[in-house]
Amino acid sequence: DDVCEMLSDCVDWFGLGVQLGLKYSRLQEIEIERQRNVKICRIHMIASWLGKEDKVIKKGGPTWKQLIEALRVINEIGLGEKIYEKIMKQQKLSNPVKSDNEKEKMTSKVKRKRIESSFDSHESTNIKKCRSESS
């Protein structure tokens, strides 16, 4: 549903389908069977793409990246950018980390804690050994 909604402004569903890895013959079939109704043809093209038909996997599979690249190739750059922005916004909402710097800081903190706990554990063992040797 989300993909269909995002692509509702795309008129060249046929060209998009070709760029996404669907065979020309499949797209012609869709066009004939759906009586050239652009909206219905687009929905069936998207379903074929999401179903990984024809050469979709060879083109990278049904991913947002592939979709945005295909839109760029058929000169639907604005639509590709709109989809990219929407996806990035969704990712930010689902991931509370705001930036790469913050991700890096969190990763560094985790690594530092692991090193510290490893060091503390090692140091504690050494202290116990020293105490037992001195007794």
Residue frames as qw, qx, qy, qz and C-alpha x, y, z in Angstrom:
[[0.000, 0.885, 0.466, 0.000, 0.00, 0.00, 0.00],
 [0.329, -0.783, 0.081, 0.521, 2.73, 2.41, 0.98],
 [0.392, -0.164, 0.579, 0.696, 4.61, 1.91, -2.30],
 [0.209, 0.581, 0.688, 0.382, 1.44, 2.31, -4.38],
 [0.133, -0.920, -0.313, 0.195, 0.59, 5.49, -2.52],
 [0.371, -0.647, 0.262, 0.613, 4.07, 6.93, -2.98],
 [0.302, -0.060, 0.675, 0.671, 4.05, 6.14, -6.70],
 [0.321, 0.683, 0.630, -0.186, 0.59, 7.55, -7.37],
 [0.163, 0.861, -0.081, -0.475, 2.16, 10.52, -9.18],
 [0.282, -0.371, 0.743, 0.481, 4.26, 8.33, -11.48],
 [0.689, 0.495, 0.013, -0.530, 2.74, 8.31, -14.96],
 [0.543, 0.531, -0.626, -0.175, 5.46, 6.24, -16.67],
 [0.796, -0.326, 0.442, -0.254, 4.71, 3.00, -14.83],
 [0.936, 0.349, 0.009, 0.047, 5.88, 1.00, -17.87],
 [0.450, 0.704, -0.397, 0.381, 9.33, 2.64, -17.99],
 [0.402, -0.617, 0.524, -0.428, 9.63, 2.30, -14.23],
 [0.945, -0.082, 0.258, -0.184, 8.80, -1.41, -14.48],
 [0.812, 0.503, -0.198, 0.222, 11.52, -1.92, -17.08],
 [0.154, 0.712, -0.489, 0.481, 14.07, -0.14, -14.88],
 [0.624, -0.466, 0.461, -0.425, 13.02, -2.25, -11.89],
 [0.147, -0.330, 0.927, 0.105, 13.84, -5.44, -13.80],
 [0.658, 0.331, 0.588, -0.334, 10.47, -6.52, -15.11],
 [0.395, 0.081, 0.723, 0.562, 10.33, -7.95, -18.62],
 [0.220, 0.166, -0.267, -0.923, 8.87, -5.85, -21.39],
 [0.385, -0.179, -0.799, -0.425, 6.51, -8.71, -22.29],
 [0.263, -0.433, -0.772, 0.383, 5.16, -8.89, -18.72],
 [0.016, 0.394, 0.203, -0.897, 4.51, -5.15, -18.72],
 [0.295, 0.045, -0.541, -0.786, 2.74, -5.41, -22.08],
 [0.347, -0.316, -0.880, -0.071, 0.58, -8.18, -20.64],
 [0.152, -0.463, -0.565, 0.666, -0.31, -5.99, -17.67],
 [0.118, 0.279, -0.130, -0.944, -1.13, -3.10, -19.97],
 [0.360, -0.076, -0.701, -0.611, -3.41, -5.17, -22.23],
 [0.363, -0.364, -0.851, 0.105, -5.15, -7.07, -19.42],
 [0.174, -0.548, -0.482, 0.661, -5.81, -3.88, -17.44],
 [0.319, 0.776, 0.486, 0.245, -7.05, -1.97, -20.53],
 [0.427, 0.433, -0.042, 0.793, -4.34, 0.66, -20.21],
 [0.434, -0.855, -0.188, -0.212, -5.76, 1.97, -16.93],
 [0.338, 0.637, -0.473, 0.506, -2.63, 3.68, -15.58],
 [0.464, -0.547, 0.451, -0.531, -3.55, 3.34, -11.90],
 [0.951, -0.102, 0.211, -0.203, -4.38, -0.37, -12.13],
 [0.812, 0.472, -0.251, 0.235, -1.40, -1.10, -14.38],
 [0.091, 0.691, -0.509, 0.506, 0.91, 0.66, -11.91],
 [0.695, -0.420, 0.410, -0.415, -0.49, -1.42, -9.02],
 [0.989, 0.112, 0.093, -0.031, 0.05, -4.68, -10.92],
 [0.584, 0.631, -0.361, 0.361, 3.55, -3.61, -11.98],
 [0.215, -0.646, 0.534, -0.501, 4.41, -2.89, -8.33],
 [0.882, -0.217, 0.303, -0.288, 2.97, -6.26, -7.28],
 [0.914, 0.357, -0.125, 0.148, 5.16, -8.00, -9.88],
 [0.293, 0.690, -0.458, 0.478, 8.20, -6.07, -8.65],
 [0.474, -0.527, 0.506, -0.492, 7.49, -6.87, -5.01],
 [0.963, -0.008, 0.195, -0.187, 6.90, -10.49, -6.05],
 [0.360, -0.598, 0.630, 0.340, 10.48, -10.51, -7.38],
 [0.812, 0.434, 0.389, -0.015, 9.41, -11.57, -10.85],
 [0.648, 0.737, -0.053, 0.182, 11.61, -11.59, -13.94],
 [0.666, 0.316, -0.295, 0.608, 15.00, -9.91, -13.37],
 [0.354, -0.870, -0.034, -0.343, 14.10, -7.97, -10.22],
 [0.819, -0.521, 0.094, 0.223, 16.61, -9.88, -8.06],
 [0.729, 0.207, 0.148, 0.636, 19.41, -9.29, -10.59],
 [0.129, 0.737, 0.093, 0.657, 18.65, -5.58, -10.33],
 [0.097, 0.319, -0.554, 0.763, 19.09, -5.69, -6.56],
 [0.189, -0.410, -0.865, 0.219, 15.68, -6.88, -5.41],
 [0.146, -0.780, -0.413, -0.446, 12.67, -4.82, -4.41],
 [0.490, -0.388, -0.353, 0.696, 14.36, -2.18, -2.25],
 [0.034, 0.928, 0.226, -0.294, 13.75, 1.51, -1.68],
 [0.288, -0.595, 0.441, 0.607, 17.21, 2.20, -3.08],
 [0.334, 0.136, 0.787, 0.500, 16.40, 0.35, -6.30],
 [0.169, 0.778, 0.605, 0.014, 13.07, 2.15, -6.61],
 [0.097, -0.894, -0.007, 0.437, 14.62, 5.59, -6.13],
 [0.315, -0.387, 0.612, 0.614, 17.39, 4.81, -8.65],
 [0.308, 0.386, 0.794, 0.355, 14.84, 3.59, -11.21],
 [0.086, 0.894, 0.404, -0.173, 12.83, 6.79, -10.74],
 [0.205, -0.735, 0.281, 0.582, 15.98, 8.81, -11.37],
 [0.353, -0.075, 0.753, 0.551, 16.66, 6.91, -14.59],
 [0.189, 0.590, 0.717, 0.318, 13.16, 7.61, -15.95],
 [0.139, 0.328, 0.029, 0.934, 13.59, 11.26, -14.99],
 [0.516, -0.698, -0.387, -0.311, 11.17, 11.20, -12.04],
 [0.449, 0.245, -0.503, 0.697, 13.84, 12.76, -9.82],
 [0.306, -0.395, 0.209, -0.841, 11.43, 14.85, -7.76],
 [0.863, -0.259, -0.187, -0.390, 9.33, 11.80, -6.94],
 [0.800, 0.087, -0.486, 0.341, 12.45, 9.84, -6.00],
 [0.183, 0.330, -0.430, 0.820, 13.52, 12.64, -3.65],
 [0.580, -0.375, 0.033, -0.723, 10.05, 12.78, -2.12],
 [0.927, -0.159, -0.324, -0.101, 10.16, 9.03, -1.42],
 [0.612, 0.220, -0.492, 0.579, 13.70, 9.28, -0.04],
 [0.110, -0.400, 0.321, -0.851, 12.67, 12.05, 2.37],
 [0.770, -0.324, -0.081, -0.543, 9.62, 10.11, 3.53],
 [0.901, -0.027, -0.410, 0.143, 11.69, 6.99, 4.18],
 [0.406, 0.293, -0.468, 0.728, 14.37, 8.92, 6.06],
 [0.388, -0.420, 0.180, -0.801, 11.68, 10.54, 8.18],
 [0.899, -0.239, -0.211, -0.300, 10.18, 7.12, 9.00],
 [0.780, 0.114, -0.468, 0.399, 13.61, 5.76, 9.92],
 [0.110, 0.389, -0.401, 0.822, 14.26, 8.68, 12.26],
 [0.634, -0.384, 0.052, -0.669, 10.92, 8.09, 13.97],
 [0.958, -0.150, -0.220, -0.102, 11.62, 4.40, 14.47],
 [0.773, 0.038, -0.289, 0.564, 15.25, 4.99, 15.47],
 [0.312, -0.922, -0.194, 0.124, 15.74, 7.48, 18.32],
 [0.574, -0.363, 0.236, 0.695, 19.40, 8.03, 17.40],
 [0.315, 0.870, 0.166, -0.342, 19.44, 11.24, 15.42],
 [0.379, 0.841, -0.361, -0.133, 22.84, 11.35, 13.74],
 [0.858, 0.272, -0.376, 0.220, 25.87, 9.30, 12.79],
 [0.140, 0.556, -0.527, 0.627, 27.86, 11.20, 15.44],
 [0.633, -0.380, 0.350, -0.576, 25.44, 10.08, 18.12],
 [0.982, 0.070, -0.126, -0.118, 25.56, 6.49, 16.83],
 [0.622, 0.464, -0.470, 0.420, 29.35, 6.65, 16.92],
 [0.178, -0.539, 0.495, -0.658, 29.33, 8.03, 20.46],
 [0.849, -0.240, 0.186, -0.433, 26.98, 5.26, 21.62],
 [0.931, 0.235, -0.261, 0.099, 29.14, 2.60, 19.98],
 [0.356, 0.543, -0.518, 0.557, 32.26, 4.07, 21.61],
 [0.480, -0.480, 0.404, -0.614, 30.56, 4.08, 25.02],
 [0.969, -0.074, 0.025, -0.234, 29.58, 0.43, 24.66],
 [0.791, 0.378, -0.367, 0.310, 33.10, -0.53, 23.56],
 [0.060, 0.594, -0.493, 0.633, 34.62, 1.49, 26.40],
 [0.709, -0.392, 0.297, -0.506, 32.36, -0.20, 28.97],
 [0.988, 0.091, -0.125, -0.023, 33.30, -3.62, 27.62],
 [0.577, 0.490, -0.436, 0.487, 36.99, -2.79, 27.81],
 [0.226, -0.569, 0.441, -0.656, 36.62, -1.32, 31.30],
 [0.862, -0.281, 0.191, -0.376, 34.70, -4.33, 32.60],
 [0.925, 0.240, -0.240, 0.173, 37.22, -6.65, 31.00],
 [0.330, 0.566, -0.460, 0.600, 40.06, -4.65, 32.54],
 [0.500, -0.515, 0.349, -0.603, 38.34, -4.56, 35.95],
 [0.977, -0.105, 0.000, -0.185, 37.80, -8.30, 35.83],
 [0.788, 0.369, -0.324, 0.372, 41.43, -8.90, 34.84],
 [0.067, 0.605, -0.429, 0.668, 42.70, -6.45, 37.48],
 [0.722, -0.439, 0.208, -0.492, 40.53, -8.04, 40.15],
 [0.988, 0.039, -0.138, 0.057, 41.97, -11.46, 39.34],
 [0.566, 0.478, -0.378, 0.556, 45.52, -10.07, 39.56],
 [0.269, -0.609, 0.358, -0.655, 44.82, -8.42, 42.91],
 [0.905, -0.298, 0.092, -0.290, 43.47, -11.68, 44.31],
 [0.897, 0.228, -0.248, 0.287, 46.58, -13.50, 43.09],
 [0.264, 0.587, -0.399, 0.653, 48.84, -10.90, 44.70],
 [0.554, -0.540, 0.273, -0.572, 46.96, -11.12, 48.00],
 [0.983, -0.151, 0.000, -0.106, 47.18, -14.90, 48.07],
 [0.758, 0.379, -0.305, 0.434, 50.90, -14.84, 47.22],
 [0.055, 0.607, -0.395, 0.688, 51.66, -12.34, 49.96],
 [0.732, -0.481, 0.126, -0.466, 49.75, -14.33, 52.60]]
